[in-house]
Amino acid sequence: MNWDLVIIGTVAKSFVLQYSVTVCFLSVFTNLRLVKDDEACLVKNC
C-alpha cells in the first residue's frame, strides 16, 4: 500500500468537497440576492 498516494487522495477529496460546498453556497447566496433585487425592483416598479 502506497501511503503517499492515500494521503494525496484524501487531501484531494477534501479539497474537492470544500470547493463544491463553497460553489454551492455561493450560487445559492447569489440566487437569494438576485431574488431580493427582483423583489425590490417590483416594489419600486422599475
N, C-alpha and C positions, 0 to 999 in steps of 0.2 A: 504493500500500500504506500503510495507516494503522498506524504503528508503535506508537502508544499502545494500540490495540486488541490488537495482537500481544503486547505486554508484559503487559497486563492479563490476557489469556487464558492466557499462560504461567504467571503468578503464581497465577491462579485454579486452573489444573490442578494445580500443585504443592501448593497448599493442600488441594485435594480429595484428592489422593493421600496426603498426610501424614495427613489426617483419617481416611481409610478404613483406612490401615495401623494407626493408633492404635486405632481402634474394634475392628478385627480382633484386635489384640494384647490389648486389654483383655478382649474376650469370651473369648478362649482362656484368658487368665490366670484369669478368673473361673470358667470351667468347670473348670480344673485345681483351683482352690481348693475348689470345690463337691465335686468327686470326692474330694479329700483329706478333706474334712469327713465325707463319707459313709463313707469307709473307717474313719476314726477312730470314727465312730458305730457301725459294725458291730463293730469291735474291742471297744469299751466295752459293746456290747449295749444301746443306749439305746432 
